[in-house]
Amino acid sequence: MEKSGILHLSTACISQETAGKLNECAFKNTKLSDKFDVYQKGLYGWFVPIVKEFDIESAKTIPEDLKKCMLYAKSNNCDWLAFDRDVEYIKADGLKEYTW
């Protein structure tokens, strides 16, 4: 059986603009793209499923900072990405730290 899990990242891995987009999708129950739902994670975070068959890089409706996080999760065999403001920022290839 293939290993899977949840990658927990700090909200510092995404821009404030992307955070606003995630909030909007979670509260209005809309999709980030045709394949990605967004779910609220408590008061300050989100859950984003990683659809392994979907070409994340070519998705035009997904912001670049979020794409990098999703690709990082996918490369680590994770089925979910969880953003939380209380998770410590990790330095990883391709991930940028945003202060907001």
VOVO-609307 format. One record per atom (N, C-alpha, C): x, y, z. Coordinates in steps of 0.02 Angstrom, whole numbers, plus 50000, padded with zeros to 5 digits. Example, Ala and Ser with C-alpha at 12.3 -4.5 7.8 and 13.67 -1.06 7.14 Angstrom:
506604971650390
506154977550390
506604983550390
506424988850354
506844994750357
506455000250394
This chain:
500424994150000
500005000050000
500445006250000
500255011249962
500635017449956
500555021650020
501115024350043
501105028650102
500785035450084
500375037950128
500075044550118
499985047950185
499815054250183
499725057850245
499545065150233
499625069050286
499485076150284
500135079850295
500285084550251
500865088950260
500605095250294
500885096950351
500705102950388
501215108450373
500965113950347
501405119650331
501135125950365
501595130450378
501415136950407
501045141050355
500595145350378
500265149950332
500775154950303
501375155250332
501905159550306
502155157050238
501955151050218
502165148350153
501745150950095
501225154850111
500795157650059
500715165150072
500565168750018
500465175950024
499785177550056
499715183750078
499085185850107
498525185550055
498695187049993
498205186649939
497955179449929
498415174749931
498235167749924
497815165449983
497985167750043
497595166150102
496885168650095
496805174550067
496135177350055
495745173050006
496085170549955
495765166249905
495545159649938
495965156849981
495785150650017
495185151850062
495185157450098
494615159150141
493975159650100
494015163050044
493425163950002
493155157149979
493595152849956
493375146249933
493065142149990
493385142350048
493135138450105
492455141050128
492365147550133
491745150350159
491175150050109
491335150750045
490805150649993
490705143749964
491095138849989
491055131849966
491145131449890
491655135149866
491835134949795
492505131349788
492655129149728
493285125549716
493825130449695
494435128649713
495025132549693
495145131649618
495005125949594
494995124449522
494485118849514
494435115949456
493925110749447
494065104449488
494655103749516
494835097649553
494965098749628
495035104949650
495255106049719
494755109849761
494515106449812
494095109649862
494555112649915
494285117249954
494655120150010
494195119750071
494485117550127
494095116850188
494415120950244
493995124250282
494245128250338
494545123650391
495105125550419
495445121850473
495445126450534
494955125750575
494905130150634
494805137350613
495065141950654
494985149050638
495505151650590
496105148650591
496665151450553
497035146150513
496685143050467
497025138150425
496545134850376
496835130550333
496445127150282
496715120250269
496275115950244
496465109350219
496365109550143
496845107050106
496795106650033
496975099550012
496525095949979
496695089249956
497185089449897
497615084549893
498085083949838
497845078349792
497615080249733
497375075349685
497965073249642
498215067249653
498845065149623
498825064749547
498245063349517
498195062749444
498155069549410
498045074849447
497945081449418
498615084949408
498685088349352
499295092049336
499265098849370
499525099249430
499495105349470
499855111149435
500425109749404
500825115049373
500455118849318
500005115449282
499655118749227
498995122049248
498795121349311
498165124349334
498235131949338
497845135349298
497885142649294
497545146349352
497085143049386
496715146349440
497055145549508
497605141949511
497955140949574
498555145649577
498595149949629
499165154549635
499825150749639
500355153849613
501015150649609
501285148549678
501185152549729
501445150649796
501085144349821
500445143949809
500065138049829
500265131949788
500375132849723
500595127349680
501235124249708
501705128449728
502345125949755
502235121749817
501785123949860
501625120249921
501295113549904
500835113749856
500485107649835
500965102649803
501415105149762
501905100749730
502385097749782
502555101749832
502975099249886
502615093649924
501975094549938
501575089449971
501535083149928
501405084149864
501355078549817
502005074649813
502575078249812
503225074949808
503395071049871
503045072549926
503145068949989
502585063950002
502225062049948
501695057049950
501135058650000
500965065050004
500425067150048
499785068150008
499235065950038
498575066750007
498235073250026
498485076350079
498195082550104
498745087550121
498565093850114
498995099350135
498595103250187
498905104450245
498575108250298
498995114450312
498675120250307
499005126550324
498755128650393
499225130750436
499045132750504
499525138350525
499265143550554
499695149150575
500145147250634
499985141950670
500385139850728
500925134750711
500965132750648
501485128150627
502105132150610
502685129950633
503305133450619
503485132950545
503715138450517
503915138650446
504515134150436
504495130050383
505065125850367
505375128250301
506025128050298
506365129850235
506385123650193
506115124150133
506115118550086
506205121350016
506475117349973
506575119449903
505925121949873
505955127949846
505385130749811
504895134449855
504935133749921
504465137249965
504765143849988
504375148949985
504575155650005
504225157350071
504535161550112
504215163750173
503925170750163
503275171250178
502915177650172
502775180350241
502855186850251
502675189950315
502065194350303
501545192950340
500935196850335
500555196650399
